[in-house]
């Protein structure tokens, strides 16, 4: 089955790049026409994705590179750390890779983040290409140049802004995605509605059932519109000094859930979905939205197969973890909240209101 290839452009002066979206891109040599010429390429994947797609990508790249190697990392958020990152550096150094070597991130957000961070660091910067194979990575983490690893005390606290040369979203890879991972990706799709585009939120609500059934046309539109919104935001604020922070709606609560439960217990998208419910309740208490909108968003997140009740970590533990969040300043926790449906802002909130949200939204 064939689909039209759509392209969304990230506008960042001389560091801009295209996001290609379509089916069968991993079998089309033209997909990588923009990749710079080099002697060597390293495909970084994981033990789950590599057996499915690494050989197809290797075959495609062998016509462009003299040496193409595949590195399989252990799978999962628990391995997004220094020791796993060093496996990438080990491979690059062992094979004498130079600063023109191109890295290809084949996998989900963990692979993409670590490959991007390795590319930013190796010889102070080598080219890399994002080839996201999960819905979450295609609509969010592969776009915009955020790269990082986790620390036991905080998620994505060690990293760099480093843009890829190309993002290639092959929609056929979503056919092998586990249902739980699909739902996790839908959390990041849903996010764009309440913070930026209410028409898109309406569309998601009317198409959530077919999205859950992996309807190709619906997924193609969801990926494209999500990338368009992120491209518009990143183009205005690459290094998150202003508007880009709104893309973290639900993430302050969500990252606390991930760290508090132990990385990997909840998928990132699951934590973000629940975090959006909590952020919506906080937005209501701050006067930005009506309770009906909170209920509407909660219902949609639940329909996407995501948790809407947070784990009972205890208020003090939540506060401890949220103070480490990258948006915090001087120990002051700051949240992305809705000032109205379709519009978001970064602001602090009284501890008393946050405690009310934690009490209402957490399991007992």
Secondary structure, 3 states (H helix, E strand, C coil): CCCCCEEEEECCHHHCEEEEEECCHHHCHHHHCCCCCCCEEEEEEECCCHHHHHHHHHHHHCCCCCEEEEEEECCCHHHCCHHHHHHHHHHHHHCCCCCCCEEEEEECHHHHHHHHHHHHHHHHCCCEEEEECCHHHHHHHCCCCEEEEEECCEEEEEEEECCCCEEEEEHHHHHHCCHHHHHHHHHHHHHHHHHHCHHHHHHHHHHHHHHHCCCHHHHHHHHHHHHHHHHHHHHHCCCCCCHHHHHHCCHHHHHHHHHHHCCCCCCHHHHHHHHHHHHHHHHHHCCCCCHHHHHHHHHHHHHCCCCCCECCCCHHHHHHHHCCCCCCECCECEEEEEEECCEEEEEECCHHHHHHHHHHHECC
